[in-house]
Amino acid sequence: MAQETFGTERRMTERPGQDEGREPNGGAAVDLERQEAESGAARTEKPTPEAAPVRPVVVHLSGSLRGRTQILSGDRIRIGTGAQSEILFPADREPAVTEHHAELRREHSAYDVVAAPGETVRVNGERVARAKLVTGDLLEIGEGGPVLRFRLHRGPERPYKTFSEAVADCRDCAARAAAGPLHQLWLMLRRTPRELLTQTGPALRALTLVVLVALAAAIVALAMQGWALRQRIDAEASLLRQIGELLEQTEQNTLTEQELERIRADLEAQLAERLGALEERSLDARKIIAESGRSIVLLLGSYGFTDAESGRPLRLAVTPGGDPIRGVGGLPLLDVEGEGPEYERQFTGTAFVASEEGLLLTNRHLARPWEFDPAARALVEEGWQPRMLRFLGYVPARTESFDLKPILAADDVDVAVLCCSPPEEELSPLELSESLAEPGDAVVVLSYPTGIQALLARTDPAFLDSIMVDSQRDFWSVARRLSEGGHIAPLATMGIVGQSSPAIIVYDAETTRGSSGGPVMGADGRVWALNVAVMREFGGSNLGIPAARARPVLDRAGLVRRDEGGAVPDTAPTIPPEPNP
């Protein structure tokens, strides 16, 4: 009975606290007209027979239905928790809303909100008993209850929101959430795309979809760029570490006083005794050393890198005073713009004279050393161009060095051919064996293990003292002093062949870094193999390339040199492996 009375009672126009003697309708109408006149906006329209249909739309900005949009119709729209309410709130979640709390009543082409007796309804923050609504008004149902936005849609088509209306609803909905500012911003950003895609017109929806797809594509592209940048940074960091390792290895080639003292101790305690013991083991070994030693060449080389585009060499970065600039971890920095010394990677090895024309046999990894150094390969993969800076040879009983040039490097075997520039006619070639070494055969390896350091260890104390007082103890200066003092001589080590095949020979003669390229000789003085590597994990066993595999490379190099009239390239060209028959 109370609901029927609420639905048919006369229109309530008075607001709480106004004079009770005022006419129910007339006073409210006068008040509304006066307010509209003062604000300069006419809030009523004269009904016309041709007026377009109107439909109310409410957006729940807060409460248990926050974010929901309702499109309504009818002359009387009930608000409450009762089952018959068109704007229905759950009673257990909205304690401020009663069963029959308020109504929206149509008046011609507009709607009024009418509060039930004793119930609280606020329009734009002001409590009312009855008030005419216009698009954009905010309705609060009950004290501290849910807030609705009212809009009036005119026309038969579906009521779509404009862009500004959708954004405003999302903003106000987020602002009324019980959360901090950042969470409110997140709520708005999360809801706005969905609102634009579901509550706006087809054109705006399509535009929103295009924008979202473009934004998603941009995010994916940025993520991929970020990932690529991270990969690039990791690669650059790895490259810097590898460059640092190269630089540290280069710096180690400059001898310090402590290293010279250690070498002196090795000289006195080990190496001299070891060499004497070796030469006492066999008269055949002595003969091999005496007859073949002058044909064993000490290789000293260095290579650097140039920028592929500008051709500028890679240099050490230095201060105006010439001191190296060091980066993270104390590693020297490199660049191509400065005036610092050109970066060079130094190496040592062994070769031997193998033909009457003075051609030398050695390993490919000495003719093209950047291919076998992981740090150097990293620079090459980054686009830097390697180039040989200096390549010198020293032989016993000769004080002057001679330039070396690579002629040919094989692809299928670690063999390369060098020549002297100018040719050295005094060098006698070693003969390559036609036969294959057998397991149990004794071999002698002639080489320069550890390069300059082993040569220093075999000098006398007086020579070491002269080196220690010399201000120039770099790689090249020490080598020159050793040659001038007559201290260039290969070290001989003996061993037994453990395994032999046409592809490889395994033996236990002691070798180490710098022995690569040395001849592995039999008792008859012929070269059985070319020393190539040491297998430390197998008790110091060494690998040698049989002479039969090196001979075709040597023959081909001789043809190349004769065809080119004695001219040789700056770097060793390669020859592909021959096909299997």
ABEGO torsion letter per residue (X at the ends): XAAAAAAABBBBABBBGBBAABBAAAAAAAAAAAAAAAAGBBABBBBBAABBBBBBBBBBABEAABGBBBBBBEABBBBEABAABABBBBAAABAABBABABBBBBBEABBBBBBBBGBBBBBGGBBBABBBBBBGBBBBBEBGBBBBBBBBBBEABBBBBBAAAAAAAAAAAAAABBBBAAAAAAAAAAAAAAAAAAABBAAAAAAAAAAAAAAAAAAAAAAAAAAAAAAAAAAAAAAAAAAAAAAAAAAAABBBAAAAAAAAAAAAAAAAAAAAAAAAABAAAAAAAAAAAAABBBBBBBBBBBBAAAGBBBBBBBBAAGBBBBBBGGBBBBBAABABBBBBBBBBBBBBBABAAGBBBBBAAAABAAAABAAAAAAAAAGBBBBBABBBBBBBGBABBBBBBBABBBAABBBBBBBBOBBBAABBBBBBBABBBBBGBBBBBBBBBGEAAAAAAABBAAAAAAAAABABABAAAAAAAAAAAGABBBBBBBBBBABBBAABBBBABBBBBGABGBBBBBAAGBBABBBABBBAAAGGBBBBBBAAAAAAAAAAAAAAAAAAGGBBBABBBBBBBBBBX
